[in-house]
Amino acid sequence: MVDAWRDYAGWIGKYVRVVQSDGNEIDGVLYCVDPETKNIVILRKDRSTDAYIASIILSHAMKHVQGSS
């Protein structure tokens, strides 16, 4: 588990799980991290269309981010 936003940069392109403040979880590939706002973009694959969906997760809504093995 990582809580410092700078550590997220090493996870770009890797599969992660974001636990939000409300308890919801979002799984996907970490696409980018905004160094100023600490917001992140997660890419998830839509199973029905094979398209990727980008989810922007605001830093204030994140409890923590976990790397998946």
CYANA upper distance limits for C-alpha pairs under 8 A (distance plus 0.5 A):
  1 MET  CA     64 HIS  CA      7.49
  1 MET  CA     65 VAL  CA      6.43
  1 MET  CA     66 GLN  CA      4.93
  1 MET  CA     67 GLY  CA      7.10
  2 VAL  CA      7 ASP  CA      7.23
  2 VAL  CA      8 TYR  CA      7.85
  2 VAL  CA     64 HIS  CA      7.06
  2 VAL  CA     65 VAL  CA      6.24
  2 VAL  CA     66 GLN  CA      6.76
  3 ASP  CA      7 ASP  CA      8.24
  3 ASP  CA     64 HIS  CA      6.27
  3 ASP  CA     65 VAL  CA      7.35
  4 ALA  CA      8 TYR  CA      7.83
  5 TRP  CA      9 ALA  CA      8.04
  5 TRP  CA     33 VAL  CA      8.44
  5 TRP  CA     35 PRO  CA      8.27
  5 TRP  CA     38 LYS  CA      6.77
  6 ARG  CA     35 PRO  CA      8.29
  7 ASP  CA     11 TRP  CA      7.93
  8 TYR  CA     12 ILE  CA      7.34
  8 TYR  CA     33 VAL  CA      7.67
  9 ALA  CA     32 CYS  CA      8.06
  9 ALA  CA     33 VAL  CA      7.27
 11 TRP  CA     15 TYR  CA      8.33
 11 TRP  CA     16 VAL  CA      8.39
 11 TRP  CA     30 LEU  CA      7.12
 11 TRP  CA     67 GLY  CA      8.06
 12 ILE  CA     29 VAL  CA      7.95
 12 ILE  CA     30 LEU  CA      5.47
 12 ILE  CA     31 TYR  CA      6.06
 12 ILE  CA     32 CYS  CA      6.67
 13 GLY  CA     29 VAL  CA      6.27
 13 GLY  CA     30 LEU  CA      5.97
 13 GLY  CA     31 TYR  CA      6.38
 14 LYS  CA     29 VAL  CA      5.75
 14 LYS  CA     30 LEU  CA      6.35
 14 LYS  CA     67 GLY  CA      8.13
 15 TYR  CA     27 ASP  CA      7.73
 15 TYR  CA     28 GLY  CA      5.88
 15 TYR  CA     29 VAL  CA      4.82
 15 TYR  CA     30 LEU  CA      6.86
 15 TYR  CA     67 GLY  CA      6.91
 15 TYR  CA     68 SER  CA      6.30
 15 TYR  CA     69 SER  CA      8.38
 16 VAL  CA     27 ASP  CA      6.28
 16 VAL  CA     28 GLY  CA      6.16
 16 VAL  CA     29 VAL  CA      6.47
 16 VAL  CA     30 LEU  CA      6.92
 16 VAL  CA     65 VAL  CA      7.30
 16 VAL  CA     66 GLN  CA      6.09
 16 VAL  CA     67 GLY  CA      5.00
 16 VAL  CA     68 SER  CA      5.83
 17 ARG  CA     25 GLU  CA      7.06
 17 ARG  CA     26 ILE  CA      6.11
 17 ARG  CA     27 ASP  CA      4.89
 17 ARG  CA     28 GLY  CA      7.11
 17 ARG  CA     65 VAL  CA      6.26
 17 ARG  CA     66 GLN  CA      5.65
 17 ARG  CA     67 GLY  CA      6.87
 17 ARG  CA     68 SER  CA      7.34
 18 VAL  CA     25 GLU  CA      5.99
 18 VAL  CA     26 ILE  CA      5.65
 18 VAL  CA     27 ASP  CA      6.87
 18 VAL  CA     62 MET  CA      7.39
 18 VAL  CA     63 LYS  CA      8.19
 18 VAL  CA     64 HIS  CA      6.60
 18 VAL  CA     65 VAL  CA      4.99
 18 VAL  CA     66 GLN  CA      6.87
 19 VAL  CA     23 GLY  CA      6.63
 19 VAL  CA     24 ASN  CA      6.45
 19 VAL  CA     25 GLU  CA      5.07
 19 VAL  CA     26 ILE  CA      7.19
 19 VAL  CA     62 MET  CA      6.62
 19 VAL  CA     63 LYS  CA      6.03
 19 VAL  CA     64 HIS  CA      5.95
 19 VAL  CA     65 VAL  CA      6.65
 19 VAL  CA     66 GLN  CA      8.45
 20 GLN  CA     24 ASN  CA      5.86
 20 GLN  CA     25 GLU  CA      6.59
 20 GLN  CA     26 ILE  CA      8.49
 20 GLN  CA     61 ALA  CA      5.99
 20 GLN  CA     62 MET  CA      4.81
 20 GLN  CA     63 LYS  CA      5.44
 20 GLN  CA     64 HIS  CA      7.47
 21 SER  CA     60 HIS  CA      8.46
 21 SER  CA     61 ALA  CA      5.81
 21 SER  CA     62 MET  CA      5.93
 21 SER  CA     63 LYS  CA      5.32
 22 ASP  CA     61 ALA  CA      8.23
 27 ASP  CA     42 ILE  CA      8.22
 27 ASP  CA     44 ARG  CA      7.65
 28 GLY  CA     42 ILE  CA      6.06
 28 GLY  CA     43 LEU  CA      5.84
 28 GLY  CA     44 ARG  CA      5.35
 28 GLY  CA     45 LYS  CA      8.33
 29 VAL  CA     42 ILE  CA      5.92
 29 VAL  CA     43 LEU  CA      5.58
 29 VAL  CA     44 ARG  CA      7.14
 30 LEU  CA     40 ILE  CA      7.88
 30 LEU  CA     41 VAL  CA      6.68
 30 LEU  CA     42 ILE  CA      5.22
 30 LEU  CA     43 LEU  CA      6.99
 31 TYR  CA     40 ILE  CA      7.99
 31 TYR  CA     41 VAL  CA      5.87
 31 TYR  CA     42 ILE  CA      6.01
 31 TYR  CA     43 LEU  CA      6.83
 32 CYS  CA     40 ILE  CA      6.24
 32 CYS  CA     41 VAL  CA      5.88
 32 CYS  CA     42 ILE  CA      8.04
 33 VAL  CA     38 LYS  CA      6.61
 33 VAL  CA     39 ASN  CA      6.42
 33 VAL  CA     40 ILE  CA      5.01
 33 VAL  CA     41 VAL  CA      7.12
 34 ASP  CA     38 LYS  CA      5.46
 34 ASP  CA     39 ASN  CA      5.89
 34 ASP  CA     40 ILE  CA      6.81
 35 PRO  CA     39 ASN  CA      8.36
 37 THR  CA     58 LEU  CA      8.50
 37 THR  CA     59 SER  CA      7.43
 38 LYS  CA     58 LEU  CA      7.91
 38 LYS  CA     59 SER  CA      5.92
 39 ASN  CA     56 ILE  CA      7.52
 39 ASN  CA     57 ILE  CA      6.24
 39 ASN  CA     58 LEU  CA      5.09
 39 ASN  CA     59 SER  CA      5.21
 40 ILE  CA     56 ILE  CA      6.32
 40 ILE  CA     57 ILE  CA      5.87
 40 ILE  CA     58 LEU  CA      7.19
 40 ILE  CA     59 SER  CA      7.77
 41 VAL  CA     54 ALA  CA      6.91
 41 VAL  CA     55 SER  CA      6.05
 41 VAL  CA     56 ILE  CA      5.04
 41 VAL  CA     57 ILE  CA      6.73
 42 ILE  CA     54 ALA  CA      6.21
 42 ILE  CA     55 SER  CA      5.68
 42 ILE  CA     56 ILE  CA      7.00
 42 ILE  CA     57 ILE  CA      8.12
 43 LEU  CA     52 TYR  CA      6.61
 43 LEU  CA     53 ILE  CA      6.06
 43 LEU  CA     54 ALA  CA      5.14
 43 LEU  CA     55 SER  CA      6.87
 44 ARG  CA     52 TYR  CA      5.97
 44 ARG  CA     53 ILE  CA      5.65
 44 ARG  CA     54 ALA  CA      6.97
 44 ARG  CA     55 SER  CA      8.20
 45 LYS  CA     50 ASP  CA      6.58
 45 LYS  CA     51 ALA  CA      6.29
 45 LYS  CA     52 TYR  CA      4.93
 45 LYS  CA     53 ILE  CA      6.61
 46 ASP  CA     50 ASP  CA      5.76
 46 ASP  CA     51 ALA  CA      5.90
 46 ASP  CA     52 TYR  CA      6.41
 46 ASP  CA     53 ILE  CA      7.18
 47 ARG  CA     51 ALA  CA      8.23
 57 ILE  CA     61 ALA  CA      7.41
 57 ILE  CA     62 MET  CA      7.77
 58 LEU  CA     62 MET  CA      7.35
